[in-house]
Amino acid sequence: MWGMDYPDRYLLFIEYFNHGKFMSAQTTLDEIWLHEESELKNFYGGLIQLAVSFYHLMEGNGKGSKKIFEKALELLQPYKKIILGLDVQTLLSESHIVYQNVADENVDIAAKSLPKIILS
């Protein structure tokens, strides 16, 4: 699809994520994460946590969402390069902006500024 063979469930995760279907994204990627034994396990786990954090944000749970986002950060921050076509650091930077709005108690604004995953 993007010039490289990515796992189908990974691509479906991205599609759900970009359409704001965060729980569908999470359950789609869970299948890969459960069976992953390589260094990608934390990458997938971090993406799952990010999707779950955005789900809670969309439900109006800013405080809970931020706690889950912190778990996503722990898992994703070690990735300093593009992994499976995803620029992790850009995604995290864009997500930090969202959570700055949550910290400022602008949950509605934060929910409207969620990043999209664009593969390079």
One Martini backbone bead per residue (centre of mass of N, CA, C, O) as a GRO file, in nm:
protein
  120
    1MET     BB    1   0.058   0.062  -0.022
    2TRP     BB    2   0.357   0.214   0.074
    3GLY     BB    3   0.597   0.021  -0.051
    4MET     BB    4   0.536  -0.178   0.192
    5ASP     BB    5   0.525  -0.453   0.402
    6TYR     BB    6   0.257  -0.458   0.607
    7PRO     BB    7   0.066  -0.538   0.840
    8ASP     BB    8  -0.267  -0.551   0.824
    9ARG     BB    9  -0.330  -0.467   1.123
   10TYR     BB   10  -0.166  -0.209   1.114
   11LEU     BB   11  -0.327  -0.067   0.889
   12LEU     BB   12  -0.598  -0.086   1.039
   13PHE     BB   13  -0.519   0.074   1.281
   14ILE     BB   14  -0.465   0.338   1.129
   15GLU     BB   15  -0.745   0.373   1.017
   16TYR     BB   16  -0.892   0.385   1.286
   17PHE     BB   17  -0.731   0.609   1.419
   18ASN     BB   18  -0.787   0.833   1.190
   19HIS     BB   19  -1.119   0.786   1.262
   20GLY     BB   20  -1.158   0.755   1.587
   21LYS     BB   21  -1.131   0.423   1.635
   22PHE     BB   22  -0.977   0.327   1.912
   23MET     BB   23  -1.086   0.046   1.997
   24SER     BB   24  -1.044  -0.090   1.725
   25ALA     BB   25  -0.746  -0.038   1.714
   26GLN     BB   26  -0.666  -0.190   1.967
   27THR     BB   27  -0.781  -0.475   1.893
   28THR     BB   28  -0.618  -0.506   1.631
   29LEU     BB   29  -0.321  -0.483   1.766
   30ASP     BB   30  -0.328  -0.700   1.985
   31GLU     BB   31  -0.268  -0.948   1.808
   32ILE     BB   32   0.024  -0.870   1.755
   33TRP     BB   33   0.131  -0.811   2.043
   34LEU     BB   34   0.084  -1.096   2.171
   35HIS     BB   35   0.301  -1.235   1.945
   36GLU     BB   36   0.530  -1.056   2.004
   37GLU     BB   37   0.915  -1.089   2.032
   38SER     BB   38   1.028  -0.828   1.960
   39GLU     BB   39   1.113  -0.488   1.961
   40LEU     BB   40   0.798  -0.428   1.875
   41LYS     BB   41   0.625  -0.462   2.128
   42ASN     BB   42   0.643  -0.167   2.245
   43PHE     BB   43   0.539  -0.026   1.999
   44TYR     BB   44   0.260  -0.154   1.997
   45GLY     BB   45   0.190  -0.086   2.291
   46GLY     BB   46   0.205   0.224   2.256
   47LEU     BB   47  -0.018   0.248   2.042
   48ILE     BB   48  -0.238   0.131   2.216
   49GLN     BB   49  -0.221   0.341   2.445
   50LEU     BB   50  -0.282   0.583   2.266
   51ALA     BB   51  -0.562   0.496   2.177
   52VAL     BB   52  -0.682   0.474   2.464
   53SER     BB   53  -0.633   0.766   2.545
   54PHE     BB   54  -0.815   0.887   2.319
   55TYR     BB   55  -1.072   0.755   2.402
   56HIS     BB   56  -1.092   0.889   2.683
   57LEU     BB   57  -1.091   1.175   2.578
   58MET     BB   58  -1.355   1.149   2.405
   59GLU     BB   59  -1.513   1.077   2.689
   60GLY     BB   60  -1.390   1.309   2.903
   61ASN     BB   61  -1.114   1.168   3.031
   62GLY     BB   62  -0.845   1.342   3.092
   63LYS     BB   63  -0.696   1.215   3.334
   64GLY     BB   64  -0.691   0.918   3.237
   65SER     BB   65  -0.566   0.974   2.963
   66LYS     BB   66  -0.292   1.083   3.066
   67LYS     BB   67  -0.198   0.823   3.207
   68ILE     BB   68  -0.191   0.653   2.947
   69PHE     BB   69   0.003   0.833   2.790
   70GLU     BB   70   0.246   0.783   2.976
   71LYS     BB   71   0.270   0.485   2.892
   72ALA     BB   72   0.318   0.537   2.595
   73LEU     BB   73   0.579   0.696   2.629
   74GLU     BB   74   0.752   0.477   2.759
   75LEU     BB   75   0.734   0.291   2.498
   76LEU     BB   76   0.810   0.516   2.258
   77GLN     BB   77   1.065   0.700   2.320
   78PRO     BB   78   1.302   0.500   2.225
   79TYR     BB   79   1.201   0.580   1.938
   80LYS     BB   80   1.417   0.766   1.705
   81LYS     BB   81   1.278   0.640   1.457
   82ILE     BB   82   1.159   0.488   1.192
   83ILE     BB   83   0.873   0.272   1.228
   84LEU     BB   84   0.698   0.129   1.005
   85GLY     BB   85   0.676   0.437   0.874
   86LEU     BB   86   0.690   0.575   1.164
   87ASP     BB   87   0.712   0.886   1.325
   88VAL     BB   88   0.732   0.887   1.652
   89GLN     BB   89   0.820   1.177   1.738
   90THR     BB   90   0.591   1.326   1.592
   91LEU     BB   91   0.356   1.189   1.733
   92LEU     BB   92   0.441   1.280   2.018
   93SER     BB   93   0.441   1.583   1.971
   94GLU     BB   94   0.139   1.600   1.890
   95SER     BB   95   0.038   1.473   2.159
   96HIS     BB   96   0.146   1.687   2.354
   97ILE     BB   97  -0.043   1.910   2.261
   98VAL     BB   98  -0.298   1.776   2.352
   99TYR     BB   99  -0.200   1.749   2.662
  100GLN     BB  100  -0.181   2.049   2.714
  101ASN     BB  101  -0.486   2.099   2.693
  102VAL     BB  102  -0.559   1.913   2.925
  103ALA     BB  103  -0.397   2.067   3.142
  104ASP     BB  104  -0.586   2.328   3.065
  105GLU     BB  105  -0.885   2.207   3.043
  106ASN     BB  106  -0.918   2.150   2.707
  107VAL     BB  107  -1.071   1.886   2.604
  108ASP     BB  108  -1.219   1.972   2.345
  109ILE     BB  109  -0.970   2.075   2.198
  110ALA     BB  110  -0.800   1.822   2.216
  111ALA     BB  111  -1.004   1.631   2.063
  112LYS     BB  112  -0.969   1.816   1.787
  113SER     BB  113  -0.622   1.760   1.785
  114LEU     BB  114  -0.566   1.490   1.669
  115PRO     BB  115  -0.355   1.285   1.543
  116LYS     BB  116  -0.204   1.145   1.261
  117ILE     BB  117  -0.115   0.865   1.071
  118ILE     BB  118   0.185   0.884   0.871
  119LEU     BB  119   0.340   0.725   0.625
  120SER     BB  120   0.678   0.710   0.472
   0.00000   0.00000   0.00000
